[in-house]
Amino acid sequence: MGEEDTVAQVHPKRLCEHLWEACQKGGCQLIQGKVTGAISDEKGNLQGVQLQDVDGSTRQKLDADALLYACGPWSANIMYGIKGHSLVLPTKRQLKQCVFFYSETLGDCEVFVRPDSTAFCSGFPDDMIKVTEFPGQEEVEPEKANRLCEAVRRCSDQMEDNSSSGKVLGEPALQQACYQPVTDDFLPVMGELNRRASGGCREGSCYMAGGNNCWGILLGPATGECMADLIATGKTPHVDISKFCPSRYRNLKPVVD
């Protein structure tokens, strides 16, 4: 695939932190809560959104002239999720940045070694389902995490370097589960929502972006730039998103319940 000077590995958490730092420098503010609906006037002009606090105690109106739904598998009723587990395992020494895959009777696992003497490991995704778990409350299923850990250890045991100093060892420093957002045709949903889908708001005020499957970290920044261009100028000069249009789903409805 390349050499050390031509490839790179993205650390998801650090990428998100750096992107958010840049947003803050531009004056952005994070307000956590749950959008329960868009607010528009009798002509369909978007006026803002109704926001409910995280604990559900109070509601407030946030003024807005554009609304983008970008909540992964929770974005709309046409979205699905593929649940996957991942681990961060320590290594006995710092390994070179590389990726390796292992497939045998236990299935497939992917191991991304990092320069901080850890390895990010994932594999064995579930089937595509309608997601019922709430964001941030995805349950880590011990039997699936253990299965992944065992597959990685078996893979490590078969490395060419037979010395224990180079193997992926130790108990997981982190276990987590998440959902890869997908649609039934496995294409992203990106673009403007029509008046019906937006709940009565006129065209050019409500948008949706999601469904990047397992490529979210790779495609996320490009998706963000694309949607920013669309909202600000009405055009996407760098990407043709015509095949990703939300209107291909006649019954699309943003999930705000």
Beta strands, then each sheet from edge to edge (+ up, - down):
strand 1: 34-40
strand 2: 46-52
strand 3: 59-63
strand 4: 67-69
strand 5: 80-90
strand 6: 99-104
strand 7: 107-114
strand 8: 118-123
strand 9: 128-129
strand 10: 174-182
strand 11: 189-192
strand 12: 206-210
sheet 1: 1+ 2- 3+
sheet 2: 4+ 12+ 11-
sheet 3: 6+ 7- 8+ 5- 9+
sheet 4: 6+ 7- 8+ 5- 10+
end
